[in-house]
Structure formats: structure tokens, C-alpha cells
Amino acid sequence: MVRQGTIRSAMITRKSAIVLFVGALCLGITACGFRPLYSQDGGANSQALASVSIAQIKDRSGQKLRNFLLERMAPGASKPQSKYSLVIELNESKGNINTRKDGSSTRANLSITARFILKKVAGGGRAFGGTVLSTNSYNVLTSDFATLSAENDARNRALRSIAEEIRLRVATALRNPSVFEKPVPAAPRPR
């Protein structure tokens, strides 16, 4: 009986230690300054994303990308006054990857590169920018219509992926306003 009581007490001690460890871990996470990107108390919530005006992008792919961004950054929100301007330039390239002996291909890659710049509308300051690349494959079939349809589907997948990546990068930049401040000139070194 004494031995069974010792085992039971050791199990209770072990469970208490686990509970204490998990509790301390939770407190440690909240104390480290971790904040969710889309929390309402932070800078990059839906209102901040809605304050970004997206400039027109040339071509049909640019129009689709702009629409995908509008869906993600300000879905159904009333448009507040724009505080930031987002300018995007798209480049597209295609390449065959599976080639038969006769020179025809059965598969192709569609790569779309988007260069973006986010600027404050008023006050100047630095701009935040970057490049996003998405490559999607599609089948090259004997039917031209089927090949065109597969290529358009690959293009839409690439544009959706680019829109999501740009939205995440813009939200991160809006969360950190120091990104847009002018750099402080370095002091000259004493000789």
C-alpha cells in the first residue's frame, strides 16, 4: 500500500509539473511581444490595408491581379482616404519543359514576376518595395483551346499567389511605420 501511494504521488507531481510548464510557456509567449499580424489593436488590420490605393496595372493579367488584391485588402469595406499608394509592374514568360523527339512539347511553365512599390501619399519618405515570382506549369495538348484554357488557369493561379504574397508583405510594412521614415544620415567618422 505504501508503494502504491508513492507511485500515485509521483504521478500527481509529474502532472503538476506539466501543467506548470505549459502555464509558464503560455505566459512566456504573451510576454515576448508577439502580436498577431491581423489583430485589431495593431497597425495592419483591415482598415490599414483598406487605406492602400492600388494603381492601375497594364494588360489583362494586371487587371486580374489588381482585382485579386482589392478582394484581399479591402473586401466590402468602405474606401477610406488613401494613405498609401501601391504601384505594380508585371512581367510574364513562358518556357517549354517536356519536349518530345519531334520537337513538340507536352508541358510548359508560366512565370510571372511582379515588382511592387508602396509609398506614403503625403509626406514623402522612403518607399517599401519588393519582387514576387510565381511559376506554374500546365499541359500542352493537341487541342489549342484546351492548351489555352490550361495556360489561363496557370496564369490565374500565379496571379492569386502573387496577390496573397504582396498583401502579406504590405501588411507587414504597414505594421512597422519606421519602414517609411527617411534614413538618418550617418555621422562622419572622426579621423
C-alpha positions, 0 to 999 in steps of 0.5 A: 500500500505504501508503494502504491501511494508513492507511485500515485504521488509521483504521478500527481507531481509529474502532472503538476509539473506539466501543467506548470510548464505549459502555464509558464510557456503560455505566459512566456509567449504573451510576454515576448511581444508577439502580436498577431499580424491581423489583430485589431489593436495593431497597425495592419488590420483591415482598415490599414490595408483598406487605406492602400490605393492600388494603381492601375496595372497594364494588360489583362493579367494586371487587371486580374491581379489588381482585382485579386488584391482589392478582394484581399485588402479591402473586401466590402469595406468602405474606401477610406482616404488613401494613405498609401499608394501601391504601384505594380509592374508585371512581367510574364514568360513562358518556357517549354519543359517536356519536349518530345523527339519531334520537337513538340512539347507536352508541358510548359511553365508560366512565370510571372514576376511582379515588382511592387512599390508602396509609398506614403501619399503625403509626406514623402519618405522612403518607399517599401518595395519588393519582387514576387515570382510565381511559376506554374506549369500546365499541359500542352495538348493537341487541342489549342483551346484546351492548351489555352484554357490550361495556360489561363488557369496557370496564369490565374493561379500565379496571379492569386499567389502573387496577390496573397504574397504582396498583401502579406508583405504590405501588411507587414510594412504597414505594421512597422511605420519606421519602414517609411521614415527617411534614413538618418544620415550617418555621422562622419567618422572622426579621423 
